[in-house]
Amino acid sequence: MNDKYDVREVAQHFQFHGEVASFTPHGNGHINDTFLLTCLNSGPARYVLQHINRKVFRDPAAVMRNIERVTAHLAAQASGQPGDDRRTLRLIPARDGQNWHVDEAGETWRAYTFIENARTYETATSAAQAFQAAIAFGRFQRQLADLPAPRLHDTIPDFHHTPRRFAALEAAIAADVAGRAALVQSEIEFALSRRSITGVLLDAGLPERITHNDTKFNNVLLDDTTGEAVCVVDLDTVMPGLALYDFGDMVRTTTSPADEDERDLSKVTMQFPLYEALVRGYLQAAGGFLTPAEKQHIAFSGKLITFEIGIRFLADYLAGDTYFKVHREGHNLDRCRTQFRLVQSIEMQEEKMKRLVESLG
């Protein structure tokens, strides 16, 4: 039994092949609780079982309806292609026929087939890996461009609405409920001095797309043998958004060799070869449908989204660590400082980044 949940009892509500032989925590996401299950029947089969955090996702059923539609559409797009059973996450139905299960405590669970012989990586170790991640997320956007109506649900309203994220930071500074504002005056000043960039993408007249909205490098599975992108994972925040939200988060999570919570800020830098690989891969996969205005703001998007997640970490630190999971004292502050240092590195290379996009676009 897990400390928080009876995983075996929950698993009985899904149509797995065989009995659960073992389970272990899986991944290191900030929001949901995830388990890797091994079931035994004629042979071992592995599945991913996830608990949806309803403090973050207030309407888990809406999340799951989005995922149902998106995964079905992606599966149809991949049908008949080599390895088509690995090209998107595949939901395991619950025993009542739904694609999710609500337990007696009102908590929502879902399950996927585990994709074998592929893995995620916390950081990109080569330009080739960065290129594959950009291919995966660009292809994801392109394949969902013709998803039939109705519009997807907004699973977290205003998720990448940077001005509102900035307003939330200002409110957290003013409230200072955890008594920490005096400890982070330099971080607060860093944020306040960049208020003017928060509305740039929203004011640029960019079209609404279906976007992933959490394009961390570790949300792409890469094949163990070929290194090629297999599929995109972590679909909770797939919803309407701007295409450049996704590209910007790729820059944030792929171009620096440092972990998101690295304390040694000398390790944090935007590596231009990895940025170039992202641009090349993304334009190869998605360039055919991007508008001139979208291409014009590609270089800027990395700075904005890195800044946005930095102010979110700072706001959560000031609020007493109520949103992101923390594993040590000052964890959210470490995350904030890493993001802000990366913003500085991007700013130092911004003109070069713009020239690269112009040369390829």
N, C-alpha and C positions, 0 to 999 in steps of 0.2 A: 504493500500500500504506500502511495506517495504521501508526503507530509500533509499536503493540501487536499488531494483528491484520491478516491478509490478508482484508480485507472482501470483495473480489471473489470470492475462493475460497469464503468462507462463503456468499455470496449464491447461488452455483451450486447449493446444496443446497435451495433453496426454489423453489416454483412461481410465480415472478414471470412476468409477461407481458413478454417481451422481454429484451434484454441490458442489463446495467448500463452506463449511459453515464457516470454520475458519482455520487459520494457525498460527503457532508460530515458532520462531527459535528453532532449535533442536540440542542438543549436544554442544560440545565445541572444535571442531577440529581446528587445527592451519591453515588449508589451504583452504578448500572449505566452501561455505555457504550452510547450510542445514535447511530445514523447514519441520515441521510435519503438514500435512494437514488432516482435517476431512471433508469427503464428505458425503452428505445425499442423499439417494435414498430410498429404502425400509427400510433401517436402516443405522446407521453410519458405515463408513469404513474409515480406516486411511492409509495414504501413506506418504512416505518420498520423498521429492523433493529436488534435490541438484544441485547447480551451480558448475561447474568444473572450478577451478582456472587455467586459461590458461597461467598465468605467471609462474606457477610451472609445469603444464602439457602442454607442447608446442603443442602437437598433441592430442587434446581431442578425436578425432575419433579413434586413435590407442588405447587409454585407453578403450574406449567403446567396440571396437572389442575384446580386451582381456577379458573384463568382460562378454561379450556375450558368448564367448567360455567357459570360466571357470564356469560360473553359469549354463550353459546348461549341462556341463559334471558332475558337482556336483549334479544337480537335477536328472540326469540319474542314478548316483550311489546310490542316496537315494530312488529312486522310489520303492514303495512297502513296505518301512519300516515305522514303527509307527512314526507319525508326519513328514512324508516326505515333507510336504509343508512348514516346518519351518527350514529345514536343510541347506538351502542356500538362499541367497538373490534372489529375483525374480523381474526381470525388468518389468515395465509397458510400453508397446509400445507407441510411439507418434502416433498422428492421421494420419501421413503420412506413417506409417508402420515401420519406423526406431525405434531403441531402445533408441534414444536420440533426442533432439530437439535443433536446433540452432536458436537463436532469431535474431531480426533485427540488433542488435548490434554485431552479430557474437559470442555471448556467448553461451556455450554449457550447456544443462540441461539434467538430467536423473531423473527417478522416480522408486521407489521400493514399493512393498507391505510392509506395516509396520508389523513387527512380534510382535504379541500380547503376553502378559503374559510372557515376558522375558525382561531383561534389562542388560545394561552394568554398570560396577562399575569402579570408578577411581582408587581405590586401592584394593588389595586383603586383606580380613580381616581374612582369615583362610587358612590352608594348603589344605583343601578340594577345595576351590575356585581356588587356584593355580594349583592343580592337574587337574581340569576340563579345565582350560585354556590351559594347555599343551596338554591334550588329543585333544582338538579342533584343535590346530594348527598342531599337529603331524598328526592327521587324514586328515586335509586339504592337507598337503604335500603328504601323502600316496595316497589319492584319485586322485590327479592330476599327479601322477607319470606316468600314462599311457595316458595322454592327447595326442591325435593324432597330428601329424605334421600339419601345419608348426610351427616353433618356435614362442612363444609369442613375441610381441613387447617389446622393452625396453622403458617403459613409461618415466622413468627418467634415462638416460644413466649414468652408473657409480654411481648409487645411494649409494651402500655400498662399493665403492672402497675407502677404508680408506686412502691409500697413496695419492690419489688425493684430498680427503677431507682435508688431512693434508697440501698438497700444497696450497689449497685454503685458509687455515688459515694463512699460511706464507705470502701469497699475501695480505691478509687483514691486517696483522700486518704491512707489509711494506708500504701499501698505507695509512692506518690510516685515511680514508676519513672523519670519524666523530670526529677525534681528541680525541679518547678515549684510545689509547694504553697505555698512561702513567698511567691510572687509574687501569689497570688490569695486572700489571707486574707479580704478583705472579701467576695468572692464565696462562699467557703466558709461564712462566718458567715451570709450571707444565706440560703443553702440550709438550713443546719442549724436556723435559727430557724423554718423553715416545715415541719419534719418532720411536724407534726400533721395537715396537710392531705392527706398522701399516700394515706391509706386511705379517704377519704370516699366516693368513688364505689363502691369495691368493697364497702363496708359498708352501702350504701344499699338492697340487695335489688333491684337493677335486672335486668331480663331480658336474657339473651344474645340478640344480634341478629347478622345478617351485616352487617359494617361494612367501610368502605374502609380506615380506619386511617392514612391519610396525606392528609387533606383540605386540603392546601395550596391556596391560591387558584389557583396555576398548574397544578393538576391538573384544571381544568375548561376545555374548549374553548368559546369564545364565538364565535358567528357573526359574520363580518366585516361583514355588511350590517345585520342586525337587532339584534345585540348579545345575542341570546338564548342561553342555555346549549344547547350541542349534545350533548355527552356528557362523561362522566368518564373520565380516563385514569390511567395508572400503577396497575395492578391487582395488583402483586406482594403487597401486604399485605392484600388482601381475604380476610377470615377471620372466625371468630366473635369478637365483642367487644361492647362497650357502645355504644349509639347515641350517647351523649354524648361518647365519645372523638372521634367525627367532628365533632360540633358544636364541641367545645372547640378542635380544631385549626383549624376555620374562623375562630374568633375570633382565634386566635394569628396566622394568616397573612393575614387580610383586613382587620382593623380598624386596623392601623398603616400609615402611609404610608412608613415606613422599610423598607429592605431587611433581610433576615434577619441580615446581617453588618454593618449600619451602625455606623460608628465614632462618629459624632456623635449621642450619645444624646439630645440635645435634640429630635431629629426623631422619637423613639419615643414614641408615645402611642396609647391606645385611643380611637379616634374614635367617639363614641356614635352618630352618625347611621349609620355603617356597621354597628355592632353591631345597631341597631334593624332595619336592612334584612336582616341575617342571620336574626334571630329571626322576622321576618315571613315571609321566604321559606321557612325551614325548617319552621315550623309549618304553613304552607300546604301544603307537600308531604308532610310526615311526621306532622303533628299528629294525624291520624286514628288512628294505631296506637300513639302514645306513651302510656305509663302516667302516672298522676298523679305518681308518684315520679320518673320521668324528667323531666317538665316542671318539677318542683320544683328539680331540680339543673342545669337548663340554664345559668343564670347562673354558677354555680360552675365549670362544666366548663371555661370559657375560662381561668380562672386556673390550674386544675390542669394542663391540658395544656401551657400556656405554661411553667409551672414545670418540668414533666417534661422537656420538650425542652431547657430551660436547663440542668438538671442533667446531662442526657446530653452536651451540648456540653462542660460543665465536666469531666465524668469523662473524656471522650475527650482533652481537652487535657492533663489530668493524666497520662493513660496514654501520651502521646506521639503523639497523632493517628493512631490505628490503625483507626478505623471510618469516620468521615466524610472525604470528600475535602477537602483543604485546598489553598489556592492562595497563601498567604502566611504568614509567621511570625505566630503568634498568632491565626490565623483562627478556630479553635474558641473561643478566649477572647472574641473580638469577638462571635461568635454568642451565646455564653452571656450576655454583658453586655446585649445587645439584648433577649434574652428576659426577663432579670430586671428590666430597666427597664419592660418591658411589663407584667409582673406587678404592679409598683408602680402603674402607671397604672390597671390593672383594679381593684386593691384600693381605690383612691380613688373609683371609680365603682360599686362592687359593689352597694350598696343601690339605686341608681337602676336598675341592670341587673335586679335581682330584681323591682322594681316593674313594669318594662316587661313581663317575661314573665308575671307574674300578671295584668296587664291584658289580655294577648292570649290567654292559655292557657285 
